[in-house]
Amino acid sequence: QNRINTGKKIASAKDNGAIWAIAQNQRATSGSLNAVKDSLQRSQSTVDVAIAGGEAVSDLLLQMKEKALAASDTSLDTASRTALSDDFNAMRDQVAKAVSNATFNGVNMIDAGGTTIAALANDDGSSKITVEAQDLSLAGIGLDTGSISTQVTAEAMIATVGTAITTVSTALSKMGTGSKSLGAHLTFIGKLQDSIDAGVGNLVDADLAKESARLTSLQTKQQLGVQALSIADSSSSGLLSLFRG
């Protein structure tokens, strides 16, 4: 009856001390894996936000290179060159804003002095998955100085922006690999936790179908016993009545 009520064949240490202790240790591991999953999910979100910021920077750099190339044309008049220069400077300012806004939970991986992510990888904290911060600030990619206000400076800026594009692409590749690693390990931890929980269930959970059948059998035997006693009692009463007669 207790096994059916609790659903456990081992509900406390007094039922089977060794098995109960094993189950408790595995429950502790499973509970710790919740913290690991939280860490991995938080880290993956931080990296994904950084990647989104980096991709925005990359798109802006492509446009900036186009502006620099256009400004390097010797046939441009002053008004056109000024307009191109203004657009270029505005895009450069937008790069700085994209980098500074790529923050999740107070962590920015792509600003100057960005934070490197070290997510928990196991239940005792002895192993971590690290994703390095990438400096995509204007100074970090070499675009904090220079202009396209003249044909000469515009021509030089083409190469500078090209180098910045390569730098940003490399950084995004590294962070993309890091995000993929975090996601893969998160999937593994989820499966590991499910397996541990199933193992604990195998150790302590009662087979309710079996226990119900056993309880029904015992109740039936009890009822038959009561009926047998009742019959025996009535037979004795009948015999006694004959003597009284």
C-alpha positions in Angstrom: 0.0 0.0 0.0 2.9 2.4 0.8 4.6 1.7 -2.5 1.4 2.5 -4.4 0.8 5.7 -2.3 4.3 7.0 -2.8 5.1 5.5 -6.2 8.4 4.4 -4.7 9.7 1.0 -3.8 12.6 2.8 -1.9 11.2 6.0 -0.4 13.6 6.4 2.5 17.0 5.1 3.7 15.2 2.5 5.9 13.8 0.7 2.8 17.3 0.0 1.4 20.1 2.2 2.7 22.6 1.5 -0.1 20.2 2.0 -3.0 18.8 5.2 -1.4 22.3 6.6 -1.0 23.1 5.9 -4.6 19.9 7.5 -5.8 20.5 10.6 -3.6 24.0 11.1 -5.1 22.5 10.8 -8.6 19.8 13.3 -7.7 22.5 15.7 -6.6 24.3 15.3 -10.0 21.1 15.9 -11.9 20.3 19.0 -9.8 23.8 20.3 -10.5 23.3 19.9 -14.2 20.5 22.4 -14.0 23.1 25.0 -13.1 25.3 23.8 -16.0 22.4 24.2 -18.4 21.6 27.7 -17.2 25.3 28.6 -17.6 25.4 27.2 -21.1 22.2 28.9 -22.2 23.3 32.3 -20.8 26.7 32.0 -22.4 25.2 31.0 -25.7 22.9 34.0 -25.6 25.8 36.3 -24.8 27.8 34.9 -27.8 24.9 35.1 -30.1 24.3 38.8 -29.2 28.0 39.4 -29.9 27.7 37.7 -33.2 24.7 39.8 -34.2 26.7 42.9 -33.3 29.7 41.7 -35.3 27.5 40.9 -38.3 26.1 44.5 -38.2 29.7 45.8 -38.1 30.6 43.6 -41.0 27.7 44.9 -43.1 28.7 48.5 -42.3 32.3 47.9 -43.3 31.2 46.6 -46.7 29.3 49.8 -47.3 32.2 51.9 -46.0 34.6 50.2 -48.4 32.2 51.0 -51.2 32.2 54.7 -50.1 36.0 54.8 -49.9 36.3 53.3 -53.4 33.8 55.8 -54.8 35.7 58.7 -53.1 39.0 57.5 -54.6 37.7 58.5 -58.1 39.8 61.5 -59.3 36.9 62.8 -61.3 34.7 63.6 -58.3 33.7 67.1 -57.6 34.0 68.7 -54.1 30.3 68.4 -53.2 30.2 64.7 -54.1 33.4 63.9 -52.2 32.0 65.8 -49.1 28.8 63.8 -49.3 30.6 60.5 -49.5 32.9 61.5 -46.6 29.9 62.4 -44.4 28.3 59.0 -45.2 31.5 57.3 -44.4 31.9 59.1 -41.0 28.3 58.3 -40.1 28.8 54.6 -40.8 31.9 54.6 -38.7 30.0 56.1 -35.8 27.3 53.4 -36.3 30.0 50.8 -36.1 30.9 52.1 -32.6 27.3 52.1 -31.6 26.7 48.5 -32.8 29.7 47.3 -30.8 28.8 49.1 -27.6 25.2 47.9 -27.8 26.0 44.2 -28.3 25.5 43.5 -24.6 23.6 40.6 -23.0 23.1 40.5 -19.2 25.7 43.2 -18.8 28.4 41.3 -20.8 29.9 42.6 -24.0 32.3 40.3 -25.9 33.2 42.6 -28.8 34.0 46.0 -27.2 37.5 47.0 -26.2 38.4 45.0 -23.1 35.4 42.6 -23.8 34.6 39.8 -21.5 35.7 36.2 -22.4 32.9 33.6 -21.7 33.7 30.5 -19.6 30.6 28.4 -19.3 30.2 25.5 -16.9 30.6 22.2 -18.6 30.2 19.6 -15.8 28.4 19.2 -12.5 31.4 20.0 -10.2 32.6 23.1 -12.1 36.0 21.6 -12.9 35.5 21.9 -16.7 34.5 24.9 -18.7 33.8 25.9 -22.3 35.6 29.1 -23.2 34.7 31.5 -25.9 37.3 34.3 -26.3 36.3 37.9 -26.5 37.0 39.7 -29.8 37.9 43.4 -30.0 35.7 44.8 -32.8 35.9 48.4 -31.6 37.1 51.1 -34.0 40.5 51.0 -32.5 40.5 47.2 -32.5 39.9 47.0 -36.2 42.1 49.9 -37.1 39.4 52.4 -38.1 39.6 54.9 -35.3 41.5 57.3 -37.5 41.6 58.3 -41.2 39.1 59.7 -43.6 38.0 59.8 -47.3 37.9 63.6 -47.5 40.5 63.5 -50.3 41.3 61.3 -53.2 44.6 60.2 -51.6 43.2 59.4 -48.1 40.2 57.6 -49.7 42.6 55.4 -51.7 44.5 54.5 -48.6 41.2 53.8 -46.7 40.2 51.1 -49.2 43.0 48.9 -47.9 42.4 49.8 -44.3 38.7 48.9 -44.5 39.6 45.7 -46.3 41.8 44.7 -43.5 39.1 45.5 -41.0 36.6 43.3 -42.9 39.1 40.4 -42.7 39.6 41.0 -39.0 35.8 41.1 -38.3 35.2 38.0 -40.4 37.9 36.0 -38.5 36.4 37.1 -35.2 32.9 36.1 -36.2 34.2 32.7 -37.3 35.7 32.1 -33.9 32.6 33.2 -32.1 30.3 31.2 -34.4 32.4 28.1 -33.6 32.1 28.9 -29.9 28.3 29.3 -30.0 28.1 25.9 -31.9 30.2 24.2 -29.2 28.0 25.7 -26.4 24.8 24.5 -28.2 26.1 21.0 -28.8 27.2 20.6 -25.2 23.8 22.0 -24.0 22.1 19.2 -26.0 24.4 16.6 -24.5 23.8 17.9 -20.9 20.1 17.7 -21.5 20.3 14.0 -22.6 22.7 13.2 -19.8 20.3 14.6 -17.2 17.4 12.7 -18.7 19.5 9.5 -18.5 20.4 10.1 -14.9 16.8 10.8 -13.9 15.7 7.7 -15.7 18.4 5.7 -13.8 17.3 7.1 -10.5 13.7 6.1 -11.4 14.9 2.5 -12.2 16.5 2.4 -8.7 13.7 3.7 -6.6 10.4 3.8 -8.5 7.9 1.1 -7.8 6.3 -1.0 -10.6 2.8 0.2 -9.9 1.1 -2.4 -12.1 3.0 -5.2 -10.2 2.3 -3.6 -6.8 -1.4 -3.1 -7.5 -1.7 -6.7 -8.5 0.1 -7.8 -5.4 -2.1 -5.6 -3.2 -5.3 -6.9 -4.9 -4.0 -10.5 -4.3 -3.3 -9.7 -0.6 -6.7 -8.0 -0.2 -8.4 -11.0 -1.8 -6.6 -13.4 0.5 -7.5 -11.2 3.5 -11.2 -11.2 2.5 -11.2 -15.0 2.0 -9.6 -15.4 5.4 -12.3 -13.2 7.0 -15.0 -15.2 5.2 -13.4 -18.5 6.4 -13.3 -17.3 10.0 -16.9 -16.2 9.7 -18.0 -19.6 8.4 -16.0 -21.3 11.1 -17.6 -19.1 13.7 -21.1 -19.8 12.4 -20.4 -23.5 12.4 -19.3 -23.4 16.0 -22.4 -21.4 16.9 -24.6 -24.1 15.3 -22.9 -26.9 17.3 -23.3 -25.0 20.5 -27.0 -24.5 19.8 -27.4 -28.3 19.6 -25.9 -28.7 23.0 -28.1 -26.0 24.5 -31.1 -27.7 22.9 
